[in-house]
Amino acid sequence: MTSSDSPDCLFCTIVAGDLPADVVASSDTAVAFRDIAPKAPVHVLVVPREHYPDVPALAASAPEVLADVVALADGVASDLADGQYRLVFNTGPKAGQSVFHVHAHLLAGGHLPGFD
C-alpha cells in the first residue's frame, strides 16, 4: 500500500508536503519530523514514505524500509541528542496508536524516566 492509497492519512499528507511539519531529516524511504506534542526534550516521529498501518505490516511487507526507519532515527538521535534514545512503535489503539500510519517515536535528550 502506498501513500497515494491513503489520501486522508495525516502522515501521508505530511510526507507529500501538503501539510507543514518541522522536518529534521529524510531519506529515500522515510521522513523524520518533530512531534507537535513532545513528551521529551527531543521527540521526533520517523515515518516511512509509503503507507503501512503498523509496524508488523511494515516488517512483513518491507523489512528494508523498517531498517531505514530505524537507521534514520539513529542518525537523528546522533544529530539532536547524545545518541542515547528510546524508540517506540505503538501498535493499535489500546497501545496508544492514534495515527494508523506506522511511525516510530524517537525520545531523547536527558534522562528518560520509566525504566530505571
C-alpha positions in Angstrom: 0.0 0.0 0.0 1.4 3.4 -0.9 0.9 6.8 0.4 -1.3 7.6 -2.5 -3.7 4.9 -1.3 -4.4 6.8 1.9 -5.3 10.4 1.0 -7.0 11.1 4.4 -3.9 9.9 6.4 -2.3 12.8 8.3 1.2 11.4 7.9 0.8 10.7 4.2 -0.2 14.4 3.9 2.9 15.5 5.7 5.1 13.1 3.6 3.6 14.5 0.4 4.5 18.1 1.6 0.8 19.1 1.6 0.9 19.8 5.4 3.7 21.7 7.0 5.9 19.9 9.6 9.2 20.6 11.2 11.2 18.0 9.2 14.6 17.3 10.8 15.8 14.5 8.4 14.7 12.4 5.5 15.9 9.5 3.3 14.6 8.0 0.1 12.1 5.9 2.2 11.5 7.8 5.4 10.9 11.2 6.9 11.6 12.4 10.4 9.7 15.4 11.9 9.2 16.9 15.3 6.1 15.7 17.3 3.6 18.6 17.8 3.0 17.4 21.4 6.5 16.4 22.6 6.9 14.1 25.6 10.7 14.5 25.8 13.2 17.3 25.0 13.7 15.5 21.7 10.6 13.9 20.4 10.7 13.1 16.7 8.4 10.9 14.6 10.0 8.8 12.0 7.6 7.5 9.3 8.1 5.6 6.1 7.1 7.4 2.9 4.9 4.5 2.0 1.7 3.9 4.0 1.6 0.9 6.3 -0.9 0.8 9.2 1.5 -0.5 11.8 5.0 -1.9 12.4 4.0 -5.6 11.9 2.6 -4.8 8.5 5.8 -2.8 7.6 8.1 -5.6 8.8 6.2 -8.2 6.8 5.9 -6.2 3.6 9.1 -4.1 3.5 11.7 -5.1 6.2 14.3 -2.9 4.4 12.1 0.1 4.9 11.8 -0.7 8.6 15.6 -0.9 8.8 15.8 2.5 7.2 13.3 4.0 9.6 15.5 2.7 12.5 18.7 4.0 10.8 17.2 7.4 10.2 16.1 7.5 13.9 19.6 6.7 15.0 21.0 9.4 12.8 18.6 12.0 14.2 19.4 10.9 17.7 23.1 11.5 16.9 22.4 14.9 15.5 19.9 16.2 18.0 20.8 14.4 21.2 23.7 12.4 22.7 23.0 9.3 20.7 21.1 7.7 23.6 17.4 7.3 22.9 14.2 5.4 23.2 12.5 4.2 20.1 8.8 3.3 20.5 6.3 1.9 18.0 2.7 1.9 19.3 0.6 -0.8 17.6 -3.2 -0.5 18.0 -5.4 2.0 19.8 -5.1 0.3 23.2 -1.3 0.7 22.9 -1.7 4.4 22.2 -1.6 4.4 18.4 -3.8 7.3 17.2 -2.5 7.7 13.6 -2.6 4.5 11.7 0.4 5.1 9.5 3.3 3.3 11.2 5.6 5.7 13.0 8.5 5.4 15.5 8.6 7.9 18.4 12.2 8.9 18.9 12.5 10.1 22.5 15.8 11.6 23.7 17.5 14.4 25.4 18.4 14.0 29.1 17.2 11.3 31.5 14.1 9.5 30.3 12.2 8.1 33.3 10.2 4.9 33.3 12.7 2.1 33.1 15.2 2.7 35.9 
